[in-house]
């Protein structure tokens, strides 16, 4: 095997591992959220929250995959202030999904769900804008 074949093998292995990582993370998120099990009183808001988060997550995972493997790193794609914006967009929706089960949001859950649905949609749009521009 030549040195060029080894370099190509490493690239292919990185792509395969990246795809496996995306599938694994998305599967864990799907199992945690259980979007097929919806709350009876808050059907629409729960569906919007879970659906928008899963769409956000798959877009995020694909952008990170392409940034890391195709464009040679996140620091080349998201420069300066964009990187800090990316970090905020990275954590805000996930914090919203995990915090929804806290007791202080139980009486205001429907408003909370709609608010974080908007956060998820805006985060998805911002990720796509930062990646393609």
Backbone as numpy.savetxt, mean C-alpha at the origin, in Angstrom:
# Nx Ny Nz CAx CAy CAz Cx Cy Cz
28.91 -21.28 -16.29 28.07 -20.11 -16.29 28.97 -18.87 -16.29
28.68 -17.93 -17.16 29.49 -16.73 -17.25 29.03 -15.69 -16.24
29.82 -14.64 -16.11 29.49 -13.57 -15.19 28.21 -12.86 -15.60
27.97 -12.72 -16.89 26.74 -12.09 -17.38 25.51 -12.93 -17.02
25.65 -14.25 -17.12 24.54 -15.14 -16.76 24.23 -15.04 -15.27
25.26 -14.92 -14.45 25.05 -14.79 -13.00 24.34 -13.47 -12.66
24.73 -12.39 -13.34 24.07 -11.10 -13.10 22.61 -11.17 -13.52
22.34 -11.82 -14.64 20.97 -11.98 -15.11 20.17 -12.86 -14.16
20.78 -13.91 -13.64 20.12 -14.79 -12.67 19.74 -14.01 -11.42
20.63 -13.14 -10.95 20.33 -12.35 -9.75 19.16 -11.40 -9.98
19.10 -10.80 -11.16 17.99 -9.92 -11.49 16.67 -10.68 -11.54
16.70 -11.82 -12.18 15.49 -12.64 -12.28 15.04 -13.10 -10.89
15.98 -13.51 -10.07 15.66 -13.93 -8.71 15.06 -12.77 -7.91
15.61 -11.57 -8.08 15.06 -10.40 -7.39 13.63 -10.12 -7.83
13.35 -10.24 -9.12 11.99 -10.03 -9.60 11.03 -11.08 -9.03
11.46 -12.31 -9.02 10.60 -13.39 -8.48 10.34 -13.17 -6.99
11.39 -12.87 -6.24 11.21 -12.62 -4.81 10.34 -11.39 -4.57
10.47 -10.37 -5.41 9.63 -9.18 -5.29 8.16 -9.50 -5.49
7.86 -10.29 -6.49 6.47 -10.68 -6.76 5.93 -11.54 -5.62
6.74 -12.44 -5.12 6.31 -13.26 -3.97 6.05 -12.38 -2.75
6.89 -11.39 -2.53 6.70 -10.46 -1.41 5.38 -9.69 -1.57
5.10 -9.21 -2.77 3.84 -8.49 -3.01 2.65 -9.39 -2.71
2.68 -10.60 -3.21 1.58 -11.54 -2.99 1.43 -11.86 -1.50
2.53 -12.06 -0.82 2.49 -12.38 0.61 1.92 -11.22 1.43
2.42 -10.02 1.21 1.94 -8.86 1.98 0.47 -8.60 1.69
0.08 -8.66 0.42 -1.32 -8.43 0.07 -2.22 -9.51 0.67
-1.78 -10.74 0.68 -2.57 -11.84 1.26 -2.75 -11.66 2.76
-1.70 -11.23 3.44 -1.80 -10.98 4.88 -2.77 -9.85 5.16
-2.68 -8.78 4.37 -3.59 -7.64 4.55 -5.04 -8.06 4.28
-5.25 -8.85 3.24 -6.59 -9.33 2.93 -7.13 -10.20 4.07
-6.30 -11.07 4.60 -6.73 -11.94 5.70 -7.03 -11.13 6.96
-6.26 -10.06 7.19 -6.50 -9.23 8.37 -7.77 -8.40 8.22
-7.99 -7.83 7.04 -9.14 -6.95 6.85 -10.45 -7.71 6.66
-10.38 -8.88 6.08 -11.57 -9.69 5.78 -12.64 -8.83 5.09
-12.35 -8.33 3.88 -13.31 -7.44 3.23 -14.62 -8.13 2.84
-14.65 -9.44 2.85 -15.87 -10.18 2.57 -16.81 -10.20 3.78
-16.29 -9.85 4.96 -17.11 -9.76 6.17 -17.32 -8.28 6.49
-18.53 -7.80 6.25 -18.81 -6.38 6.44 -19.74 -6.18 7.62
-19.64 -5.02 8.23 -20.48 -4.67 9.36 -21.90 -4.41 8.85
-22.90 -4.94 9.56 -24.28 -4.83 9.09 -24.81 -3.41 9.10
-24.45 -2.63 10.11 -24.95 -1.25 10.19 -24.12 -0.28 9.36
-22.85 -0.55 9.17 -21.97 0.36 8.44 -21.45 -0.30 7.17
-22.35 -0.86 6.40 -21.98 -1.65 5.23 -21.19 -0.83 4.20
-21.72 0.32 3.81 -21.07 1.11 2.76 -19.73 1.67 3.22
-19.70 2.24 4.42 -18.46 2.87 4.89 -17.37 1.84 5.12
-17.74 0.67 5.62 -16.76 -0.39 5.85 -16.21 -0.93 4.52
-17.10 -1.13 3.57 -16.68 -1.61 2.25 -15.76 -0.61 1.57
-16.11 0.68 1.64 -15.26 1.70 1.03 -13.89 1.77 1.70
-13.87 1.69 3.03 -12.59 1.76 3.75 -11.70 0.57 3.39
-12.23 -0.61 3.49 -11.43 -1.81 3.22 -11.02 -1.89 1.75
-11.94 -1.59 0.86 -11.62 -1.63 -0.56 -10.58 -0.59 -0.95
-10.74 0.63 -0.44 -9.77 1.68 -0.78 -8.40 1.38 -0.19
-8.37 0.76 0.98 -7.08 0.41 1.56 -6.39 -0.68 0.75
-7.13 -1.68 0.31 -6.52 -2.75 -0.48 -6.03 -2.24 -1.84
-6.77 -1.31 -2.44 -6.30 -0.70 -3.69 -5.05 0.12 -3.43
-5.07 0.91 -2.34 -3.88 1.70 -1.97 -2.68 0.77 -1.77
-2.89 -0.33 -1.07 -1.79 -1.23 -0.75 -1.20 -1.87 -2.00
-2.03 -2.31 -2.92 -1.49 -2.94 -4.12 -0.75 -1.93 -4.99
-1.26 -0.70 -5.06 -0.56 0.35 -5.81 0.77 0.66 -5.15
0.78 0.77 -3.83 2.01 1.04 -3.09 3.04 -0.08 -3.31
2.61 -1.31 -3.20 3.53 -2.44 -3.37 4.10 -2.49 -4.78
3.28 -2.22 -5.77 3.77 -2.24 -7.15 4.73 -1.09 -7.41
4.43 0.10 -6.88 5.33 1.25 -7.06 6.66 1.00 -6.36
6.63 0.44 -5.16 7.88 0.13 -4.47 8.66 -0.94 -5.24
7.97 -1.93 -5.76 8.61 -2.98 -6.56 9.31 -2.38 -7.77
8.58 -1.58 -8.54 9.18 -0.98 -9.73 10.27 0.03 -9.39
10.11 0.75 -8.29 11.13 1.72 -7.89 12.41 1.01 -7.47
12.26 -0.07 -6.73 13.44 -0.76 -6.21 14.14 -1.58 -7.28
13.40 -2.24 -8.13 14.03 -3.17 -9.07 14.22 -2.62 -10.48
13.30 -1.80 -10.94 13.39 -1.31 -12.31 14.15 0.01 -12.37
13.86 0.90 -11.44 14.50 2.22 -11.48 15.67 2.33 -10.50
16.12 1.24 -9.96 17.33 1.17 -9.13 17.23 1.89 -7.79
16.07 1.93 -7.17 15.99 2.41 -5.80 14.99 3.51 -5.56
14.42 3.50 -4.36 13.45 4.52 -3.99 14.07 5.91 -3.93
15.34 5.99 -3.54 15.97 7.30 -3.42 16.21 7.94 -4.78
16.20 7.17 -5.86 16.29 7.74 -7.21 14.94 8.21 -7.71
13.87 7.59 -7.24 12.52 7.94 -7.69 11.95 9.09 -6.88
12.08 9.01 -5.56 11.53 10.03 -4.67 12.68 10.84 -4.10
12.88 12.03 -4.63 14.00 12.86 -4.24 13.58 13.92 -3.24
14.43 14.22 -2.28 14.26 15.33 -1.34 12.94 15.30 -0.59
12.15 16.34 -0.79 10.88 16.50 -0.08 9.89 15.40 -0.48
9.99 14.94 -1.71 9.11 13.85 -2.15 9.29 12.59 -1.31
10.50 12.34 -0.86 10.73 11.15 -0.04 10.01 11.26 1.30
10.01 12.45 1.91 9.29 12.63 3.17 7.78 12.54 2.95
7.30 13.08 1.83 5.88 12.93 1.49 5.55 11.46 1.29
6.46 10.73 0.65 6.25 9.29 0.45 6.16 8.56 1.79
7.00 8.94 2.75 6.94 8.30 4.07 5.61 8.56 4.76
5.10 9.77 4.65 3.80 10.09 5.25 2.71 9.27 4.58
2.75 9.23 3.25 1.76 8.46 2.49 1.90 6.97 2.78
3.10 6.54 3.10 3.35 5.14 3.42 2.68 4.73 4.73
2.74 5.59 5.73 2.27 5.21 7.06 0.85 5.66 7.41
0.37 6.78 6.89 -0.93 7.32 7.29 -2.09 6.34 7.06
-2.26 5.77 5.88 -3.38 4.83 5.70 -3.27 3.57 6.57
-2.07 3.09 6.77 -1.90 1.89 7.59 -2.23 2.17 9.05
-1.82 3.32 9.54 -2.18 3.70 10.91 -3.69 3.82 11.03
-4.33 4.39 10.00 -5.79 4.51 10.00 -6.49 3.16 10.04
-5.98 2.20 9.32 -6.59 0.86 9.31 -6.43 0.19 10.67
-5.25 0.32 11.27 -5.03 -0.34 12.56 -5.75 0.37 13.70
-5.90 1.68 13.62 -6.50 2.45 14.72 -8.03 2.38 14.72
-8.63 1.86 13.68 -10.10 1.86 13.60 -10.76 1.01 14.67
-10.05 0.07 15.22 -10.62 -0.81 16.26 -10.48 -0.25 17.67
-9.84 0.90 17.81 -9.68 1.50 19.13 -11.04 1.96 19.67
-11.19 1.94 20.96 -12.46 2.24 21.60 -12.98 3.64 21.35
-12.11 4.64 21.27 -12.59 6.01 21.12 -13.21 6.29 19.75
-13.05 5.41 18.80 -13.63 5.61 17.47 -14.91 4.79 17.27
-15.33 4.03 18.27 -16.46 3.13 18.08 -17.77 3.88 17.83
-17.99 5.01 18.48 -19.23 5.75 18.28 -19.19 6.60 17.00
-18.02 6.89 16.53 -17.86 7.72 15.34 -17.28 6.91 14.19
-17.53 5.63 14.17 -16.86 4.74 13.21 -17.23 5.05 11.77
-18.46 5.40 11.50 -18.85 5.65 10.11 -18.12 6.88 9.55
-18.06 7.94 10.31 -17.31 9.12 9.89 -15.83 8.82 9.75
-15.32 8.03 10.69 -13.92 7.61 10.65 -13.63 6.82 9.38
-14.53 5.89 9.03 -14.35 5.09 7.82 -14.32 5.96 6.57
-15.24 6.92 6.49 -15.27 7.80 5.32 -14.03 8.68 5.26
-13.59 9.18 6.40 -12.39 10.03 6.43 -11.18 9.26 5.93
-10.98 8.05 6.42 -9.80 7.29 5.99 -9.97 6.69 4.60
-11.19 6.58 4.11 -11.37 6.24 2.70 -10.82 7.36 1.83
-11.11 8.60 2.20 -10.58 9.75 1.47 -9.06 9.79 1.59
-8.52 9.53 2.78 -7.06 9.49 2.97 -6.44 8.42 2.08
-7.06 7.25 1.99 -6.54 6.17 1.15 -6.54 6.55 -0.32
-7.63 7.14 -0.78 -7.74 7.54 -2.19 -6.71 8.63 -2.51
-6.60 9.64 -1.65 -5.61 10.70 -1.87 -4.19 10.16 -1.82
-3.92 9.23 -0.93 -2.59 8.62 -0.83 -2.26 7.84 -2.09
-3.23 7.12 -2.62 -3.02 6.37 -3.86 -2.71 7.31 -5.02
-3.49 8.37 -5.13 -3.26 9.36 -6.20 -1.90 10.01 -6.04
-1.53 10.37 -4.82 -0.24 11.01 -4.58 0.93 10.09 -4.91
0.82 8.83 -4.56 1.87 7.86 -4.89 2.05 7.77 -6.40
0.95 7.68 -7.13 1.02 7.57 -8.58 1.60 8.85 -9.20
1.20 10.00 -8.71 1.73 11.26 -9.22 3.22 11.36 -8.96
3.64 11.04 -7.73 5.08 11.14 -7.40 5.90 10.14 -8.20
5.33 8.98 -8.50 6.10 7.98 -9.24 6.24 8.36 -10.72
5.16 8.82 -11.32 5.20 9.07 -12.75 5.73 10.45 -13.13
5.81 11.35 -12.19 6.33 12.70 -12.52 7.76 12.84 -12.06
